[in-house]
């Protein structure tokens, strides 16, 4: 059973329905949700075979407490009160930032509970980050993603992200992370790129 299969009160959910993204609430994670967010994040990456369960990155994914203290930890909550997705938002200088420069927001560790996928949860989370960037005056949102995360790459392209190969990097030998960026509406209007 996945995290997305149970309501907060422990009763079983009937699952998510098409069009659920318009009924999601995206908000900062509450302290009582931090442990659940860590489990959800790790479970999502494990389900995709993107992380070694015994590796150091698995521990980072599970450490939502650190993300909440060093960046902004957002969650997507369905109408039944279940946390079904999460994203970490970093400003330049954040200890968790990897790519962001002045005037940019960065997001990391986008994760959707396996039982809640293909329902617009990831899109709602990314759109929230894009809206936050526009509201705060950031001219770009950046992220890095493993080469194998094709589904995520399609989402990013659909939302206006383009590849930024000049910012690709290798956290470990042989592990290449691809950089993507989306220019915000406000900066497009002013001619910034």
N, CA, C and O of each residue as an XYZ file, in Angstrom:
772
protein
N       0.837     -1.167      0.000
C       0.000      0.000      0.000
C       0.891      1.243      0.000
O       1.884      1.296      0.726
N       0.542      2.226     -0.802
C       1.322      3.448     -0.856
C       0.728      4.496      0.064
O      -0.402      4.365      0.536
N       1.503      5.530      0.307
C       1.047      6.614      1.171
C      -0.236      7.217      0.629
O      -1.115      7.584      1.409
N      -0.365      7.327     -0.668
C      -1.539      7.929     -1.273
C      -2.800      7.101     -1.147
O      -3.860      7.551     -1.582
N      -2.732      5.899     -0.566
C      -3.902      5.057     -0.445
C      -4.671      5.245      0.853
O      -5.775      4.717      0.987
N      -4.132      5.968      1.793
C      -4.809      6.132      3.079
C      -5.062      7.595      3.389
O      -4.222      8.457      3.130
N      -6.243      7.861      3.952
C      -6.557      9.204      4.417
C      -5.801      9.461      5.707
O      -5.239      8.545      6.306
N      -5.794     10.711      6.126
C      -5.147     11.083      7.380
C      -5.718     10.325      8.567
O      -4.986     10.002      9.503
N      -7.019     10.034      8.543
C      -7.639      9.334      9.668
C      -7.412      7.823      9.618
O      -7.902      7.095     10.481
N      -6.673      7.347      8.612
C      -6.331      5.935      8.513
C      -7.301      5.120      7.674
O      -7.015      3.961      7.372
N      -8.441      5.685      7.287
C      -9.389      4.942      6.459
C      -8.903      4.912      5.027
O      -8.127      5.769      4.603
N      -9.359      3.925      4.288
C      -8.903      3.733      2.922
C      -9.597      4.705      1.965
O     -10.798      4.954      2.065
N      -8.820      5.236      1.054
C      -9.339      6.133      0.031
C      -9.772      5.334     -1.183
O      -9.253      4.246     -1.436
N     -10.713      5.865     -1.926
C     -11.138      5.217     -3.164
C     -10.229      5.577     -4.327
O     -10.445      5.117     -5.449
N      -9.230      6.383     -4.076
C      -8.294      6.759     -5.137
C      -8.638      8.122     -5.689
O      -9.669      8.706     -5.357
N      -7.770      8.615     -6.526
C      -7.941      9.946     -7.078
C      -8.701      9.849     -8.387
O      -8.647      8.825     -9.068
N      -9.393     10.891     -8.733
C     -10.167     10.912     -9.963
C      -9.553     11.893    -10.950
O      -8.782     12.776    -10.574
N      -9.907     11.722    -12.213
C      -9.416     12.644    -13.234
C      -9.852     14.055    -12.878
O     -10.938     14.261    -12.336
N      -9.005     15.020    -13.184
C      -9.327     16.408    -12.909
C      -9.117     16.809    -11.462
O      -9.584     17.869    -11.044
N      -8.436     15.998    -10.700
C      -8.242     16.296     -9.279
C      -7.369     17.528     -9.063
O      -7.451     18.158     -8.009
N      -6.536     17.884    -10.040
C      -5.607     18.997     -9.829
C      -6.326     20.298     -9.502
O      -5.770     21.140     -8.797
N      -7.548     20.484     -9.995
C      -8.257     21.716     -9.679
C      -8.840     21.696     -8.270
O      -9.347     22.714     -7.798
N      -8.774     20.573     -7.608
C      -9.262     20.476     -6.231
C      -8.123     20.303     -5.226
O      -8.371     20.103     -4.037
N      -6.899     20.376     -5.689
C      -5.743     20.267     -4.809
C      -5.502     21.585     -4.092
O      -5.828     22.658     -4.598
N      -4.934     21.481     -2.922
C      -4.437     22.653     -2.220
C      -2.926     22.514     -2.159
O      -2.414     21.498     -1.686
N      -2.208     23.523     -2.632
C      -0.754     23.543     -2.514
C      -0.427     24.586     -1.463
O      -0.848     25.739     -1.562
N       0.332     24.168     -0.452
C       0.637     25.039      0.687
C       1.928     24.567      1.338
O       2.427     23.484      1.030
N       2.475     25.393      2.252
C       3.658     24.931      2.999
C       3.311     23.701      3.845
O       2.210     23.588      4.384
N       4.261     22.801      3.945
C       4.070     21.610      4.783
C       3.963     22.030      6.244
O       4.674     22.926      6.699
N       3.070     21.373      6.965
C       2.935     21.622      8.403
C       3.930     20.732      9.151
O       4.331     19.685      8.644
N       4.325     21.146     10.347
C       5.286     20.334     11.114
C       4.841     18.884     11.308
O       5.677     17.980     11.309
N       3.542     18.649     11.471
C       3.070     17.279     11.677
C       3.089     16.444     10.389
O       2.817     15.244     10.430
N       3.405     17.063      9.260
C       3.448     16.346      7.984
C       4.869     16.043      7.514
O       5.054     15.319      6.535
N       5.858     16.579      8.188
C       7.241     16.491      7.709
C       7.694     15.044      7.509
O       8.259     14.711      6.467
N       7.456     14.208      8.474
C       7.879     12.807      8.343
C       7.173     12.129      7.165
O       7.799     11.385      6.411
N       5.892     12.381      7.010
C       5.124     11.822      5.901
C       5.667     12.304      4.557
O       5.748     11.531      3.603
N       6.036     13.576      4.484
C       6.588     14.141      3.253
C       7.906     13.454      2.905
O       8.156     13.162      1.735
N       8.735     13.198      3.879
C       9.982     12.480      3.632
C       9.735     11.081      3.093
O      10.399     10.645      2.152
N       8.779     10.379      3.690
C       8.446      9.027      3.210
C       7.907      9.077      1.782
O       8.298      8.273      0.936
N       7.009     10.024      1.521
C       6.423     10.142      0.187
C       7.506     10.415     -0.849
O       7.514      9.800     -1.915
N       8.418     11.330     -0.545
C       9.479     11.688     -1.487
C      10.345     10.474     -1.804
O      10.600     10.178     -2.972
N      10.791      9.782     -0.782
C      11.627      8.599     -1.003
C      10.850      7.530     -1.766
O      11.382      6.926     -2.697
N       9.612      7.293     -1.385
C       8.797      6.279     -2.054
C       8.642      6.595     -3.547
O       8.716      5.691     -4.380
N       8.430      7.859     -3.885
C       8.257      8.239     -5.288
C       9.524      7.960     -6.092
O       9.451      7.413     -7.192
N      10.671      8.327     -5.557
C      11.930      8.098     -6.270
C      12.257      6.607     -6.351
O      12.775      6.143     -7.367
N      11.964      5.865     -5.306
C      12.192      4.414     -5.345
C      11.286      3.746     -6.368
O      11.724      2.845     -7.083
N      10.032      4.173     -6.449
C       9.084      3.582     -7.391
C       9.556      3.734     -8.831
O       9.254      2.895     -9.680
N      10.296      4.801     -9.106
C      10.811      5.040    -10.454
C      12.203      4.467    -10.668
O      12.769      4.605    -11.753
N      12.759      3.828     -9.650
C      14.098      3.276     -9.768
C      15.169      4.346     -9.906
O      16.217      4.107    -10.506
N      14.910      5.526     -9.351
C      15.824      6.656     -9.510
C      16.846      6.790     -8.397
O      17.705      7.671     -8.454
N      16.773      5.939     -7.390
C      17.678      6.099     -6.261
C      17.985      4.732     -5.655
O      17.140      3.838     -5.640
N      19.202      4.591     -5.159
C      19.597      3.394     -4.422
C      19.068      3.551     -2.995
O      19.421      4.518     -2.320
N      18.234      2.627     -2.521
C      17.642      2.790     -1.189
C      18.667      2.883     -0.062
O      18.357      3.405      1.009
N      19.863      2.393     -0.283
C      20.891      2.445      0.756
C      21.858      3.611      0.558
O      22.791      3.782      1.342
N      21.641      4.407     -0.477
C      22.574      5.480     -0.790
C      22.312      6.763     -0.026
O      21.281      6.925      0.627
N      23.271      7.669     -0.124
C      23.158      8.936      0.604
C      22.035      9.815      0.060
O      21.431     10.577      0.814
N      21.745      9.718     -1.248
C      20.671     10.543     -1.790
C      19.312     10.076     -1.267
O      18.408     10.892     -1.088
N      19.161      8.796     -1.023
C      17.911      8.292     -0.425
C      17.708      8.937      0.939
O      16.592      9.321      1.286
N      18.775      9.055      1.705
C      18.669      9.699      3.018
C      18.295     11.169      2.868
O      17.519     11.689      3.671
N      18.833     11.850      1.854
C      18.484     13.253      1.610
C      17.027     13.401      1.221
O      16.348     14.324      1.669
N      16.545     12.487      0.385
C      15.139     12.529     -0.021
C      14.209     12.351      1.178
O      13.171     13.006      1.272
N      14.586     11.472      2.079
C      13.749     11.200      3.264
C      13.834     12.306      4.312
O      12.985     12.386      5.200
N      14.848     13.154      4.214
C      15.066     14.187      5.233
C      14.280     15.467      4.920
O      14.867     16.502      4.602
N      12.974     15.387      5.012
C      12.121     16.548      4.754
C      12.312     17.617      5.818
O      12.065     18.794      5.557
N      12.738     17.238      6.991
C      12.982     18.203      8.055
C      14.062     19.203      7.633
O      13.915     20.408      7.840
N      15.122     18.706      7.055
C      16.188     19.600      6.577
C      15.671     20.505      5.472
O      15.964     21.701      5.454
N      14.896     19.933      4.544
C      14.352     20.749      3.457
C      13.458     21.848      3.999
O      13.481     22.972      3.497
N      12.669     21.537      5.019
C      11.770     22.541      5.602
C      12.540     23.653      6.305
O      12.068     24.788      6.366
N      13.719     23.338      6.836
C      14.487     24.376      7.537
C      15.412     25.159      6.601
O      15.705     26.325      6.865
N      15.878     24.536      5.512
C      16.833     25.188      4.621
C      16.209     25.772      3.355
O      16.888     26.462      2.594
N      14.926     25.504      3.124
C      14.244     25.980      1.918
C      12.748     26.038      2.245
O      12.357     25.951      3.409
N      11.932     26.182      1.229
C      10.481     26.155      1.444
C       9.958     24.815      0.966
O      10.137     24.451     -0.196
N       9.318     24.086      1.849
C       8.787     22.766      1.552
C       7.281     22.896      1.337
O       6.531     23.189      2.268
N       6.853     22.672      0.093
C       5.433     22.752     -0.241
C       4.857     21.357     -0.402
O       5.561     20.416     -0.768
N       3.568     21.238     -0.123
C       2.856     19.980     -0.320
C       1.601     20.235     -1.133
O       1.037     21.330     -1.111
N       1.172     19.204     -1.853
C      -0.134     19.188     -2.516
C      -1.008     18.258     -1.695
O      -0.637     17.118     -1.418
N      -2.166     18.756     -1.311
C      -3.090     17.999     -0.473
C      -4.390     17.831     -1.246
O      -4.923     18.793     -1.798
N      -4.900     16.595     -1.281
C      -6.147     16.346     -2.004
C      -7.359     16.748     -1.154
O      -7.195     17.108      0.012
N      -8.555     16.694     -1.712
C      -9.747     17.115     -0.964
C     -10.014     16.305      0.309
O     -10.735     16.764      1.196
N      -9.441     15.115      0.401
C      -9.624     14.285      1.594
C      -8.570     14.559      2.658
O      -8.583     13.936      3.720
N      -7.666     15.481      2.384
C      -6.638     15.837      3.353
C      -5.361     15.035      3.252
O      -4.497     15.148      4.122
N      -5.213     14.224      2.209
C      -3.999     13.423      2.046
C      -2.917     14.228      1.333
O      -3.192     14.910      0.346
N      -1.698     14.147      1.830
C      -0.555     14.724      1.129
C      -0.243     13.787     -0.034
O       0.062     12.611      0.168
N      -0.323     14.321     -1.258
C      -0.124     13.495     -2.444
C       1.079     13.924     -3.279
O       1.417     13.271     -4.266
N       1.728     15.023     -2.883
C       2.899     15.467     -3.612
C       3.651     16.520     -2.827
O       3.133     17.091     -1.868
N       4.881     16.768     -3.248
C       5.727     17.742     -2.566
C       6.760     18.306     -3.533
O       7.101     17.689     -4.542
N       7.242     19.480     -3.198
C       8.294     20.140     -3.966
C       9.062     21.048     -3.006
O       8.482     21.620     -2.083
N      10.359     21.174     -3.229
C      11.218     22.021     -2.400
C      11.628     23.233     -3.223
O      12.148     23.094     -4.329
N      11.391     24.424     -2.677
C      11.682     25.678     -3.379
C      12.885     26.351     -2.715
O      12.880     26.611     -1.511
N      13.905     26.626     -3.512
C      15.146     27.218     -3.007
C      15.365     28.590     -3.632
O      15.158     28.785     -4.829
N      15.782     29.519     -2.809
C      16.209     30.824     -3.305
C      17.731     30.788     -3.461
O      18.388     29.927     -2.877
N      18.294     31.705     -4.234
C      19.760     31.720     -4.363
C      20.403     31.826     -2.981
O      19.965     32.610     -2.139
N      21.432     31.037     -2.764
C      22.115     31.035     -1.481
C      21.591     30.002     -0.503
O      22.205     29.765      0.538
N      20.463     29.385     -0.825
C      19.943     28.327      0.039
C      20.946     27.182      0.072
O      21.535     26.851     -0.958
N      21.151     26.568      1.244
C      22.075     25.423      1.307
C      21.656     24.265      0.387
O      22.478     23.413      0.049
N      20.387     24.237     -0.015
C      19.918     23.158     -0.886
C      19.949     23.534     -2.363
O      19.742     22.677     -3.222
N      20.200     24.787     -2.662
C      20.243     25.213     -4.054
C      21.429     24.617     -4.790
O      22.517     24.482     -4.232
N      21.211     24.268     -6.029
C      22.280     23.710     -6.853
C      22.559     24.561     -8.088
O      23.691     24.593     -8.569
N      21.552     25.244     -8.602
C      21.695     25.969     -9.863
C      21.348     27.444     -9.795
O      21.827     28.227    -10.615
N      20.536     27.834     -8.848
C      19.959     29.182     -8.888
C      21.013     30.259     -8.721
O      21.995     30.120     -7.992
N      20.755     31.330     -9.432
C      21.580     32.531     -9.394
C      20.694     33.677     -8.934
O      19.476     33.519     -8.855
N      21.279     34.822     -8.631
C      20.437     35.952     -8.213
C      19.296     36.197     -9.203
O      19.495     36.177    -10.417
N      18.119     36.423     -8.670
C      16.940     36.675     -9.499
C      16.229     35.421     -9.962
O      15.287     35.501    -10.750
N      16.666     34.257     -9.486
C      16.043     32.998     -9.893
C      15.507     32.245     -8.679
O      16.035     32.368     -7.574
N      14.460     31.472     -8.901
C      14.007     30.467     -7.933
C      14.403     29.113     -8.491
O      14.478     28.929     -9.706
N      14.650     28.185     -7.614
C      14.996     26.816     -8.020
C      14.064     25.867     -7.298
O      13.712     26.092     -6.140
N      13.668     24.815     -7.974
C      12.954     23.773     -7.236
C      13.671     22.455     -7.380
O      14.350     22.177     -8.368
N      13.486     21.649     -6.339
C      14.128     20.342     -6.254
C      13.142     19.331     -5.695
O      12.110     19.681     -5.123
N      13.488     18.090     -5.877
C      12.802     16.971     -5.239
C      11.288     17.009     -5.420
O      10.528     16.806     -4.473
N      10.864     17.274     -6.660
C       9.449     17.147     -6.997
C       9.080     15.674     -6.867
O       9.726     14.815     -7.467
N       8.055     15.384     -6.095
C       7.649     13.989     -5.886
C       6.132     13.911     -5.778
O       5.492     14.730     -5.119
N       5.578     12.903     -6.443
C       4.145     12.631     -6.383
C       3.972     11.187     -5.920
O       4.632     10.278     -6.423
N       3.079     10.989     -4.959
C       2.811      9.637     -4.464
C       2.453      8.738     -5.647
O       1.651      9.130     -6.494
N       3.035      7.538     -5.719
C       2.752      6.662     -6.860
C       1.256      6.466     -7.127
O       0.857      6.382     -8.289
N       0.439      6.393     -6.111
C      -0.998      6.206     -6.303
C      -1.737      7.449     -6.758
O      -2.932      7.385     -7.045
N      -1.046      8.584     -6.830
C      -1.685      9.848     -7.210
C      -1.165     10.395     -8.539
O      -1.441     11.542     -8.889
N      -0.422      9.589     -9.269
C       0.185     10.067    -10.506
C      -0.822     10.168    -11.639
O      -1.886      9.550    -11.629
N      -0.433     10.981    -12.618
C      -1.229     11.200    -13.835
C      -2.557     11.882    -13.516
O      -3.568     11.655    -14.181
N      -2.530     12.716    -12.491
C      -3.727     13.445    -12.084
C      -3.466     14.950    -11.967
O      -4.327     15.690    -11.490
N      -2.295     15.405    -12.394
C      -2.002     16.823    -12.375
C      -1.356     17.335    -11.102
O      -1.225     18.546    -10.923
N      -0.948     16.435    -10.210
C      -0.350     16.850     -8.942
C       0.993     17.540     -9.190
O       1.229     18.638     -8.686
N       1.864     16.904     -9.956
C       3.169     17.499    -10.245
C       3.024     18.834    -10.960
O       3.741     19.788    -10.656
N       2.105     18.900    -11.901
C       1.881     20.151    -12.621
C       1.415     21.252    -11.678
O       1.879     22.388    -11.778
N       0.506     20.930    -10.765
C       0.030     21.935     -9.806
C       1.173     22.455     -8.941
O       1.245     23.652     -8.662
N       2.062     21.567     -8.519
C       3.199     21.988     -7.701
C       4.144     22.902     -8.487
O       4.575     23.934     -7.974
N       4.465     22.527     -9.722
C       5.372     23.340    -10.531
C       4.725     24.684    -10.865
O       5.393     25.718    -10.824
N       3.443     24.679    -11.191
C       2.750     25.946    -11.482
C       2.772     26.874    -10.256
O       2.855     28.094    -10.402
N       2.699     26.301     -9.070
C       2.777     27.116     -7.858
C       4.141     27.790     -7.750
O       4.226     28.958     -7.371
N       5.204     27.066     -8.079
C       6.544     27.650     -8.044
C       6.663     28.755     -9.092
O       7.234     29.809     -8.814
N       6.134     28.528    -10.283
C       6.176     29.557    -11.326
C       5.416     30.809    -10.885
O       5.876     31.928    -11.110
N       4.263     30.620    -10.262
C       3.483     31.762     -9.770
C       4.243     32.496     -8.670
O       4.239     33.726     -8.621
N       4.889     31.744     -7.793
C       5.682     32.356     -6.726
C       6.815     33.179     -7.321
O       7.107     34.272     -6.834
N       7.459     32.668     -8.370
C       8.543     33.406     -9.022
C       8.026     34.733     -9.574
O       8.654     35.774     -9.383
N       6.886     34.696    -10.256
C       6.322     35.938    -10.797
C       5.988     36.912     -9.675
O       6.261     38.107     -9.786
N       5.400     36.408     -8.600
C       4.986     37.267     -7.485
C       6.186     37.918     -6.792
O       6.109     39.070     -6.363
N       7.282     37.187     -6.685
C       8.466     37.714     -5.990
C       9.408     38.475     -6.921
O      10.407     39.034     -6.468
N       9.099     38.501     -8.214
C       9.934     39.216     -9.166
C      11.107     38.419     -9.705
O      11.964     38.977    -10.391
N      11.165     37.129     -9.414
C      12.237     36.293     -9.976
C      12.047     36.217    -11.489
O      10.922     36.065    -11.965
N      13.119     36.320    -12.233
C      13.000     36.305    -13.689
C      13.057     34.907    -14.298
O      12.769     34.732    -15.482
N      13.427     33.915    -13.494
C      13.531     32.552    -14.027
C      13.357     31.547    -12.899
O      13.686     31.810    -11.742
N      12.825     30.383    -13.274
C      12.782     29.226    -12.378
C      13.687     28.177    -12.998
O      13.586     27.893    -14.192
N      14.572     27.600    -12.192
C      15.521     26.600    -12.688
C      15.387     25.309    -11.886
O      14.868     25.292    -10.769
N      15.867     24.243    -12.490
C      15.885     22.938    -11.833
C      16.893     22.056    -12.533
O      17.318     22.347    -13.651
N      17.275     20.976    -11.872
C      18.066     19.953    -12.543
C      17.366     18.618    -12.351
O      16.669     18.396    -11.361
N      17.565     17.746    -13.310
C      16.838     16.478    -13.344
C      17.733     15.400    -13.933
O      18.534     15.660    -14.831
N      17.586     14.195    -13.419
C      18.350     13.067    -13.956
C      17.955     12.818    -15.416
O      16.806     13.031    -15.803
N      18.901     12.376    -16.198
C      18.653     12.133    -17.625
C      17.483     11.180    -17.861
O      16.779     11.303    -18.863
N      17.270     10.237    -16.951
C      16.254      9.201    -17.134
C      14.843      9.642    -16.761
O      13.901      8.871    -16.947
N      14.670     10.825    -16.253
C      13.342     11.279    -15.789
C      12.524     11.861    -16.946
O      12.156     13.035    -16.930
N      12.246     11.025    -17.945
C      11.584     11.468    -19.170
C      10.187     12.030    -18.929
O       9.804     13.019    -19.555
N       9.435     11.426    -18.047
C       8.076     11.903    -17.777
C       8.130     13.318    -17.199
O       7.355     14.187    -17.599
N       9.041     13.541    -16.264
C       9.197     14.873    -15.697
C       9.637     15.864    -16.769
O       9.170     17.003    -16.782
N      10.519     15.451    -17.660
C      10.990     16.350    -18.714
C       9.846     16.786    -19.616
O       9.806     17.935    -20.056
N       8.912     15.877    -19.896
C       7.744     16.245    -20.714
C       6.888     17.283    -19.983
O       6.396     18.229    -20.598
N       6.713     17.104    -18.672
C       5.964     18.085    -17.881
C       6.650     19.445    -17.954
O       5.995     20.459    -18.199
N       7.949     19.472    -17.745
C       8.677     20.732    -17.759
C       8.537     21.427    -19.121
O       8.314     22.636    -19.178
N       8.666     20.681    -20.197
C       8.528     21.271    -21.533
C       7.127     21.849    -21.729
O       6.969     22.942    -22.273
N       6.126     21.118    -21.288
C       4.738     21.582    -21.416
C       4.518     22.895    -20.658
O       3.687     23.712    -21.055
N       5.263     23.093    -19.575
C       5.108     24.296    -18.757
C       6.078     25.412    -19.144
O       6.176     26.418    -18.440
N       6.787     25.244    -20.250
C       7.628     26.313    -20.764
C       9.093     26.250    -20.381
O       9.836     27.193    -20.653
N       9.525     25.176    -19.763
C      10.940     25.031    -19.417
C      11.714     24.612    -20.660
O      11.226     23.837    -21.483
N      12.912     25.132    -20.779
C      13.807     24.732    -21.861
C      15.111     24.235    -21.243
O      15.449     24.561    -20.105
N      15.827     23.439    -22.025
C      17.121     22.931    -21.565
C      18.122     24.066    -21.459
O      18.130     24.992    -22.270
N      18.960     23.973    -20.449
C      20.055     24.919    -20.230
C      21.337     24.093    -20.090
O      21.885     23.987    -18.994
N      21.816     23.511    -21.188
C      22.948     22.578    -21.105
C      24.210     23.187    -20.501
O      25.051     22.462    -19.971
N      24.352     24.501    -20.574
C      25.531     25.138    -19.992
C      25.563     25.012    -18.470
O      26.602     25.246    -17.852
N      24.425     24.642    -17.856
C      24.377     24.461    -16.408
C      24.274     22.982    -15.993
O      24.137     22.689    -14.805
N      24.336     22.057    -16.947
C      24.361     20.640    -16.582
C      25.554     20.390    -15.668
O      26.573     21.073    -15.766
N      25.423     19.408    -14.778
C      26.533     19.130    -13.879
C      26.489     17.682    -13.420
O      25.514     16.966    -13.645
N      27.568     17.271    -12.773
C      27.766     15.888    -12.336
C      27.965     15.858    -10.819
O      29.047     16.192    -10.337
N      26.939     15.462    -10.057
C      27.127     15.374     -8.603
C      28.040     14.215     -8.206
O      28.666     14.239     -7.145
N      28.109     13.201     -9.069
C      28.972     12.026     -8.884
C      29.531     11.647    -10.245
O      28.913     11.952    -11.265
N      30.670     10.996    -10.288
C      31.190     10.550    -11.579
C      30.158      9.691    -12.308
O      29.626      8.736    -11.740
N      29.882     10.029    -13.550
C      28.935      9.267    -14.364
C      27.472      9.601    -14.136
O      26.609      9.027    -14.801
N      27.163     10.503    -13.225
C      25.771     10.894    -12.957
C      25.592     12.331    -13.431
O      26.009     13.276    -12.761
N      24.970     12.480    -14.587
C      24.769     13.803    -15.173
C      23.365     14.306    -14.855
O      22.377     13.606    -15.073
N      23.294     15.522    -14.341
C      22.009     16.173    -14.102
C      21.805     17.239    -15.168
O      22.679     18.069    -15.418
N      20.629     17.196    -15.790
C      20.280     18.137    -16.840
C      19.630     19.371    -16.239
O      18.772     19.263    -15.362
N      20.033     20.532    -16.704
C      19.469     21.793    -16.216
C      18.348     22.259    -17.139
O      18.431     22.132    -18.360
N      17.303     22.800    -16.527
C      16.156     23.356    -17.245
C      15.835     24.714    -16.627
O      16.116     24.954    -15.453
N      15.250     25.588    -17.421
C      14.825     26.881    -16.901
C      13.592     27.368    -17.623
O      13.385     27.070    -18.799
N      12.770     28.124    -16.905
C      11.596     28.769    -17.487
C      11.641     30.237    -17.121
O      11.768     30.598    -15.951
N      11.537     31.072    -18.130
C      11.501     32.506    -17.921
C      10.098     32.880    -17.502
O       9.122     32.394    -18.074
N       9.992     33.736    -16.512
C       8.662     34.127    -16.029
C       8.022     35.126    -16.977
O       8.712     35.780    -17.759
N       6.722     35.242    -16.910
C       5.965     36.139    -17.781
C       6.456     37.563    -17.626
O       6.638     38.269    -18.618
N       6.673     37.991    -16.394
C       7.109     39.368    -16.153
C       8.445     39.653    -16.834
O       8.630     40.724    -17.411
N       9.381     38.696    -16.769
C      10.684     38.952    -17.377
C      10.611     38.840    -18.893
O      11.371     39.519    -19.584
N       9.723     38.009    -19.437
C       9.553     37.948    -20.881
C       9.054     39.286    -21.412
O       9.498     39.761    -22.458
N       8.124     39.885    -20.672
C       7.566     41.171    -21.086
C       8.626     42.272    -21.090
O       8.562     43.194    -21.903
N       9.587     42.178    -20.196
C      10.629     43.200    -20.117
C      11.825     42.897    -21.005
O      12.755     43.701    -21.083
N      11.817     41.747    -21.677
C      12.890     41.401    -22.590
C      14.021     40.611    -21.989
O      14.983     40.307    -22.695
N      13.955     40.254    -20.693
C      15.019     39.446    -20.069
C      14.909     38.018    -20.554
O      13.818     37.560    -20.894
N      16.031     37.305    -20.592
C      16.021     35.884    -20.959
C      16.796     35.088    -19.968
O      16.904     33.870    -20.104
